Amino acid sequence: MSMLPGGLVALPSVYRPQADTRLLAEALAREELFPDTRVLEIGTGTGALALNAARRGAEVTAVDVSWSAVATARANALLRRLPLSVLHGDFVTRTAGRRYDLIVSNPPYVPAPSAALPTRGPRRAWDAGPDGRVVIDRICAHASALLRPGGVLLMVHSAMSRAEETLERLTRAGLAAEITAKATVPWGPVLRSRRSWLERQGLANSAETREELVVIRARNI
């Protein structure tokens, strides 16, 4: 494992906290958490956000499809001596029958040429099909069933993955959804490596060098 800024450790294939993580952490800080607040993080990576909630006293469960991420999040919880339940697998399967007060997710959202999600390696943390919405749409479809009445979903993703569609899907599912935060960041190496493909798909133009990130907050009403 390598040491990251902030004292986190991570295995090589695990997504490191970046601008999207920080933006979501700021949104999480605005939510009230209590000792009986049940929190779920979908796609925990290093566990940074889950541990943030655990540090504030919430009862936190984190789920990830990557064994490397699960091992990393468990290691970071042990290092900080914080209670954190980290589960491996698909979030729908692993949370069957449970409901939460708060769901936090920084899902894979980068448009990718392949419709099939990667099954190994670091691309699992960002590749999300040709429109970047494979995981986002699953979260939208299941959020209502996973949230207690009044529960809140916080999700961050790129505007390239169509934030308005996310709002529409969550609204149709019975949640009151809105964009509560935005940030503009330079394109990273993944987007730069896919520029030609993104332009052909109509997802970017030749002059673009920055990406807009959005945080969506949806309350189960």
C-alpha atoms as one frame of an Amber mdcrd trajectory, in Angstrom:
protein
   0.000   0.000   0.000   1.092   3.577  -0.629   0.547   6.533   1.673  -1.685
   9.349   0.384  -2.055  12.964   1.512  -4.146  13.093   4.657  -2.705   9.865
   5.992  -4.835   7.486   3.963  -3.293   4.349   2.489  -4.305   2.727  -0.801
  -3.529  -0.275  -2.930  -2.332   0.614  -6.455  -5.652   0.066  -8.274  -7.812
   2.018  -5.803  -9.177   5.460  -6.729  -7.418   8.252  -4.856  -9.507  11.112
  -3.421  -9.623  13.942  -5.930 -11.681  17.069  -6.660 -14.943  15.114  -6.885
 -14.263  13.483  -3.504 -13.549  16.866  -1.941 -16.717  18.406  -3.390 -18.800
  15.530  -2.032 -17.047  15.761   1.347 -18.083  19.421   1.566 -21.686  18.428
   0.846 -21.500  15.676   3.462 -20.239  18.189   6.027 -23.477  20.157   5.600
 -25.631  17.156   6.585 -26.589  16.540  10.221 -25.320  13.222  11.549 -26.205
  11.608  14.863 -25.138   8.375  16.640 -28.190   6.569  15.251 -27.819   7.936
  11.702 -27.364   5.035   9.272 -25.071   5.934   6.377 -24.264   3.954   3.240
 -21.410   4.757   0.890 -21.691   3.196  -2.575 -18.257   2.724  -4.150 -16.096
   3.564  -1.157 -12.595   3.438  -2.694 -10.196   4.404   0.084 -13.089   4.842
   2.501 -12.379   8.560   2.901 -16.018   9.676   2.881 -17.300   6.735   4.915
 -14.664   7.393   7.553 -15.603  11.071   7.592 -19.157  10.072   8.529 -17.956
   7.470  11.050 -15.739  10.063  12.707 -18.861  12.157  13.271 -20.521   9.266
  15.090 -22.772   7.788  12.413 -23.277   4.059  11.862 -21.616   3.568   8.482
 -21.642   0.791   5.900 -19.437   1.012   2.809 -19.754  -1.156  -0.304 -17.406
  -1.648  -3.252 -17.145  -4.151  -6.106 -13.351  -4.082  -5.873 -11.610  -6.338
  -3.350  -8.659  -3.913  -3.421 -10.940  -1.063  -2.384 -12.510  -3.181   0.359
  -9.064  -4.060   1.742  -7.973  -0.424   1.509 -11.056   0.945   3.283 -10.756
  -1.682   6.026  -7.096  -0.812   6.509  -7.859   2.896   6.782 -10.607   2.198
   9.314  -8.210   0.130  11.417  -5.525   2.803  11.231  -8.011   5.376  12.498
  -9.699   3.014  14.976 -13.096   3.899  13.572 -16.033   1.477  13.317 -16.786
   0.856   9.652 -18.555  -2.079   8.027 -17.016  -2.636   4.575 -18.803  -5.052
   2.251 -17.641  -6.493  -1.054 -20.010  -6.776  -4.002 -22.886  -5.096  -5.784
 -24.562  -2.480  -3.611 -28.096  -3.676  -4.414 -27.327  -7.263  -3.425 -25.323
  -6.415  -0.309 -27.893  -3.978   1.084 -31.041  -6.072   0.479 -33.641  -5.411
   3.160 -31.778  -2.473   4.689 -32.644   1.223   4.657 -30.491   4.223   5.392
 -30.782   7.839   6.481 -28.021   8.997   4.156 -26.445   7.539   1.027 -23.199
   8.972  -0.323 -21.721   8.040  -3.675 -18.954   9.100  -6.029 -19.794   6.500
  -8.694 -17.951   5.708 -11.920 -19.160   8.351 -14.383 -16.575   8.750 -17.147
 -17.947   7.920 -20.627 -16.061   4.972 -22.100 -16.055   3.380 -25.580 -17.027
  -0.018 -24.187 -20.561  -0.703 -22.967 -19.239  -3.441 -20.671 -17.961  -2.294
 -17.305 -14.369  -3.325 -16.540 -14.054  -6.218 -14.110 -10.569  -5.448 -12.819
  -7.966  -2.721 -12.602  -8.221   1.001 -11.840 -10.716   1.685 -14.665 -13.423
   0.105 -12.490 -13.399   3.335 -10.511 -14.314   5.578 -13.444 -15.470   3.796
 -16.642 -19.285   3.834 -16.878 -20.336   2.942 -20.419 -20.731   5.145 -23.516
 -22.842   7.784 -21.754 -21.182   7.516 -18.328 -24.488   6.583 -16.714 -24.438
   2.806 -16.136 -23.867   3.060 -12.377 -25.591   6.423 -11.953 -28.821   5.024
 -13.401 -28.726   2.002 -11.063 -28.345   4.288  -8.068 -31.255   6.428  -9.265
 -33.397   3.318  -9.696 -32.705   1.916  -6.217 -32.251   5.033  -4.065 -35.882
   5.277  -3.013 -35.945   1.681  -1.759 -32.670   2.149   0.103 -33.626   5.381
   1.867 -35.799   5.755   4.915 -38.579   8.360   4.671 -36.818  11.722   4.731
 -33.493  10.077   3.923 -31.024  11.825   1.627 -28.864  10.762  -1.314 -25.709
  12.760  -2.058 -24.078  11.911  -5.379 -21.341  13.610  -7.356 -20.696  13.204
 -11.057 -19.598  15.062 -14.164 -21.979  17.341 -16.032 -20.810  15.397 -19.084
 -22.953  12.541 -17.747 -26.079  14.731 -17.942 -27.043  16.032 -14.524 -30.531
  16.964 -15.738 -31.245  13.323 -16.547 -30.166  12.345 -13.043 -32.568  14.897
 -11.581 -35.400  13.633 -13.795 -34.804   9.978 -12.887 -34.678  10.716  -9.167
 -37.817  12.840  -9.380 -39.682  10.066 -11.196 -38.580   7.701  -8.415 -40.299
   9.916  -5.841 -37.349  11.943  -4.551 -37.004  15.714  -4.357 -33.739  16.306
  -6.221 -31.600  19.364  -6.851 -28.042  20.364  -7.667 -26.502  21.812  -4.518
 -22.866  22.344  -5.511 -20.718  22.737  -8.617 -17.009  22.943  -9.357 -14.989
  23.274 -12.535 -11.746  21.328 -12.760  -9.141  20.711 -15.473  -9.536  17.599
 -17.585  -7.586  14.722 -16.132  -5.479  12.204 -18.066  -8.424   9.847 -18.699
 -10.547  12.471 -20.445  -7.535  13.818 -22.325  -6.734  10.333 -23.632 -10.320
  10.015 -24.944 -10.700  13.463 -26.494 -11.146  12.260 -30.081 -13.731   9.679
 -29.066 -15.605  12.151 -26.831 -15.749  14.658 -29.682 -17.109  12.034 -32.063
 -19.799  11.157 -29.530 -20.800  14.808 -29.165 -19.803  14.797 -25.493 -17.060
  17.415 -25.845 -15.676  19.916 -28.305 -12.113  20.527 -29.393 -11.756  23.648
 -27.228 -12.801  22.067 -23.933 -10.134  21.683 -21.283 -12.234  21.818 -18.104
 -14.962  19.623 -16.656 -17.901  20.660 -14.500 -18.668  18.496 -11.463 -22.044
  18.583  -9.733 -23.342  17.351  -6.402 -26.946  16.178  -6.488 -28.961  16.035
  -3.267 -32.157  14.012  -3.339 -34.540  13.553  -0.394 -36.930  10.640  -0.129
 -40.345  12.236   0.357
